C-alpha cells in the first residue's frame, strides 16, 4: 500500500524529504490562492517530484454542503475551480470532509439530506468531466451533525448512485464515534482512500506515533484481509514546529504496519 500525508502547501518539500509516496493538499487553501500562488504550488510539486493524490479539507463553512446557505450555483462554480486546479496538480480524488460546511444548527434534517445529495451530485458531475472521483467521508458527531457514521456514508453514497462517487474511511473519526473498527471490512470495496491519525485531547489529531499499537494492528488486518490496494494517508493536525521529525517517524511506523 502507498503511504501518504495531508499537508499544507508549505510542507510539500518536507513531505517528499520525509519519504512519503504522495500528499493530499487542503482544498480550501488551493481555492483561496491567487493564480500566481497556485502556479508556485504547481512548480513546487513538480520540483519536489511527489505525487498529489487528492484534496482533503475540500471547503470551509462559507460553502455549505448541507444546511442554511446551500447554493447550487456556488457549488458548481467552486467544483469547476477545484477540478481545474486539481487536474493541473495531477490529483485523482476529491475528498469531501469539511465539518464546518456540515453544521446544521437545527436545520431540517430531511432538507439537509437533499442539500447534501445535490452538493455531491453537482460536484461529481463536474468531476466526471475531468476523470476525478468524489469521496464521501463520515465525520465524527462531535465536529458536525451530518453523515457521521460509516454506514451513513455508505447509504448516502448508494443513494447518490454515481460511478465516480466513492468513500474515504477515516479511522480517527470511527474511534471518536466509538465505532468498532471491524465494521469497516464491509465497505472496503467502495473505499478509495483511508485516513489515519491519533486521537488526543479535544479531538486533536497527533501523528502516527500516538496511534495505539492495537489500533494499528486492527487497521492493518482489516485492510490486508480485504486486499485493499489504495493509499493509507496520515492526516495529522499541522504542528507549529517539528514537522520533519514527526513525519519521518510516522512514515517508519506506517511502513511497519502497512
Secondary structure, DSSP 8 states (H G I E B T S, - for coil): --EEEEE-GGGHHHHHHHT-SEEEEEHHHHHH--HHHHHHHHHHHHHHT-EEEEEES---TTS-SSSTT--HHHHHHHHHHHHHHHHHHT--EEEE--GGGG--TT--HHHHHHHHHHHHHHHHHHHHHTT-EEEEE---TTT-SSS-SHHHHHHHHHHH--TTEEEEEEHHHHHHHT--GGGGGGGGGGEEEEEE----GGG----GGGS-HHHHHHHHHHHHHTT--S-EEE-----SS-HHHHHHHHHHHHHHH-
